[in-house]
Amino acid sequence: MSGDLNGRVAIVTGAASGIGKATALLFAELGARVAIVDRDETAAINAKEEIERAVPGAKLIVSQCDVSNEAQVERTVQETCARFGGLDIVVNNAGLMVFKPLDRHTLEDWNRVLSVDLLGAFLFIKQAFKVMRKGGAIVNVSSVHAVETTPLVAAYAAAKAALVSLTHSASIEGKPKGIRANCILPGAVDTPMLWNNPNIKDGLEVIHQSDVGKPEQIAEVIAFLASDAAGFVQGAAVSVDGGRLSHL
Ligand SMILES: NC(=O)c1ccc[n+]([C@@H]2O[C@H](COP(=O)([O-])OP(=O)(O)OC[C@H]3O[C@@H](n4cnc5c(N)ncnc54)[C@H](O)[C@@H]3O)[C@@H](O)[C@H]2O)c1
């Protein structure tokens, strides 16, 4: 089991589904108070109810927010601080993909992916730096696509690579504030995003069952990085891919 998060206040973006939902659930089990942040409010409310059934007494709020909208990000941080009295952890997990050949990515496609997968993390880090308590932690959810990639996901791979770089910047500037920033690079994880991937549906990208992780396994690493147990882990990019990146 990951480190203790008792009494910590956490924002988890994209928490209505997949890795984000598993992270919010584990955080609640570990005693954190959690803001379930997602642009899909209905799914976020369903996730909150599911977590409340699993963890009676869990302290949760739903904050509907498009992470690429600065005003909404500011409002979510304010709501969380007002409700729970501060902020200790931000997990920048919300993400999306566009599947097109590079020469058919439109400017709109490119901007949509970059604005959620990269800008969203920047906006939350910016707000977090203003209010986060000493001992705080930021965990950015990048991807193995930051390092190695496949066809048709140029904007996604670029955004995820830049998110690793943003993690380094946040780590350097966060350290004097007592804030750690790290990122994880998940491989294939059993969530709607994986199975909606047309590269996988069409067999362009073949994934062996043993290379598919569970959202709960990713959540464990996020919780560790968010906890004091990772107090000396700063600016790291941690692969959580079942060894997929090691294959020749
Ligand atoms: N599933 C995988 O195989 C895999 C692998 C590597 C990295 N990742 C990364 O993990 C993260 C979570 O992915 P997942 O597989 O759980 O996906 P998912 O599709 O199950 O969940 C993503 C969530 O993000 C939300 N979201 C999307 N755009 C948003 C926005 N603009 N504002 C707020 N919320 C928004 C969605 O509503 C959804 O609830 C993503 O950043 C993804 O890139 C996933």
Ligand as a Chemical Component Dictionary entry (heavy atoms), coordinates in Angstrom:
data_LIG
# 
_chem_comp.id                   LIG 
_chem_comp.type                 NON-POLYMER 
_chem_comp.pdbx_formal_charge   0 
_chem_comp.three_letter_code    LIG 
# 
loop_
_chem_comp_atom.comp_id 
_chem_comp_atom.atom_id 
_chem_comp_atom.alt_atom_id 
_chem_comp_atom.type_symbol 
_chem_comp_atom.charge 
_chem_comp_atom.model_Cartn_x 
_chem_comp_atom.model_Cartn_y 
_chem_comp_atom.model_Cartn_z 
_chem_comp_atom.pdbx_ordinal 
LIG N1  N1  N 0  -5.100  4.457  -20.591 1  
LIG C1  C1  C 0  -3.860  4.421  -21.020 2  
LIG O1  O1  O 0  -3.424  3.414  -21.645 3  
LIG C2  C2  C 0  -2.914  5.567  -20.739 4  
LIG C3  C3  C 0  -1.554  5.373  -21.002 5  
LIG C4  C4  C 0  -0.655  6.412  -20.762 6  
LIG C5  C5  C 0  -1.126  7.618  -20.251 7  
LIG N2  N2  N 1  -2.440  7.786  -20.019 8  
LIG C6  C6  C 0  -2.874  9.086  -19.498 9  
LIG O2  O2  O 0  -3.600  8.910  -18.303 10 
LIG C7  C7  C 0  -4.534  9.981  -18.149 11 
LIG C8  C8  C 0  -5.893  9.404  -17.831 12 
LIG O3  O3  O 0  -6.285  8.586  -18.910 13 
LIG P1  P1  P 0  -7.381  7.423  -18.806 14 
LIG O4  O4  O 0  -6.865  6.289  -19.577 15 
LIG O5  O5  O -1 -7.801  7.243  -17.404 16 
LIG O6  O6  O 0  -8.530  8.114  -19.690 17 
LIG P2  P2  P 0  -10.107 8.205  -19.558 18 
LIG O7  O7  O 0  -10.564 8.601  -20.913 19 
LIG O8  O8  O 0  -10.667 6.981  -18.920 20 
LIG O9  O9  O 0  -10.305 9.431  -18.537 21 
LIG C9  C9  C 0  -9.929  10.733 -18.875 22 
LIG C10 C10 C 0  -10.805 11.695 -18.094 23 
LIG O10 O10 O 0  -10.356 13.024 -18.393 24 
LIG C11 C11 C 0  -11.500 13.846 -18.567 25 
LIG N3  N3  N 0  -11.166 15.009 -19.378 26 
LIG C12 C12 C 0  -10.856 15.027 -20.702 27 
LIG N4  N4  N 0  -10.658 16.287 -21.107 28 
LIG C13 C13 C 0  -10.843 17.074 -20.020 29 
LIG C14 C14 C 0  -10.786 18.473 -19.800 30 
LIG N5  N5  N 0  -10.544 19.333 -20.818 31 
LIG N6  N6  N 0  -11.017 18.954 -18.565 32 
LIG C15 C15 C 0  -11.309 18.107 -17.549 33 
LIG N7  N7  N 0  -11.403 16.780 -17.699 34 
LIG C16 C16 C 0  -11.164 16.267 -18.922 35 
LIG C17 C17 C 0  -12.516 12.942 -19.221 36 
LIG O11 O11 O 0  -13.846 13.443 -19.075 37 
LIG C18 C18 C 0  -12.279 11.624 -18.488 38 
LIG O12 O12 O 0  -13.088 11.535 -17.324 39 
LIG C19 C19 C 0  -4.474  10.792 -19.441 40 
LIG O13 O13 O 0  -3.677  11.927 -19.260 41 
LIG C20 C20 C 0  -3.816  9.828  -20.418 42 
LIG O14 O14 O 0  -3.124  10.502 -21.438 43 
LIG C21 C21 C 0  -3.363  6.792  -20.237 44 
# 
loop_
_chem_comp_bond.comp_id 
_chem_comp_bond.atom_id_1 
_chem_comp_bond.atom_id_2 
_chem_comp_bond.value_order 
_chem_comp_bond.pdbx_ordinal 
LIG N1  C1  SING 1  
LIG C1  O1  DOUB 2  
LIG C1  C2  SING 3  
LIG C2  C3  SING 4  
LIG C2  C21 DOUB 5  
LIG C3  C4  DOUB 6  
LIG C4  C5  SING 7  
LIG C5  N2  DOUB 8  
LIG N2  C6  SING 9  
LIG N2  C21 SING 10 
LIG C6  O2  SING 11 
LIG C6  C20 SING 12 
LIG O2  C7  SING 13 
LIG C7  C8  SING 14 
LIG C7  C19 SING 15 
LIG C8  O3  SING 16 
LIG O3  P1  SING 17 
LIG P1  O4  DOUB 18 
LIG P1  O5  SING 19 
LIG P1  O6  SING 20 
LIG O6  P2  SING 21 
LIG P2  O7  DOUB 22 
LIG P2  O8  SING 23 
LIG P2  O9  SING 24 
LIG O9  C9  SING 25 
LIG C9  C10 SING 26 
LIG C10 O10 SING 27 
LIG C10 C18 SING 28 
LIG O10 C11 SING 29 
LIG C11 N3  SING 30 
LIG C11 C17 SING 31 
LIG N3  C12 SING 32 
LIG N3  C16 SING 33 
LIG C12 N4  DOUB 34 
LIG N4  C13 SING 35 
LIG C13 C14 SING 36 
LIG C13 C16 DOUB 37 
LIG C14 N5  SING 38 
LIG C14 N6  DOUB 39 
LIG N6  C15 SING 40 
LIG C15 N7  DOUB 41 
LIG N7  C16 SING 42 
LIG C17 O11 SING 43 
LIG C17 C18 SING 44 
LIG C18 O12 SING 45 
LIG C19 O13 SING 46 
LIG C19 C20 SING 47 
LIG C20 O14 SING 48 
# 
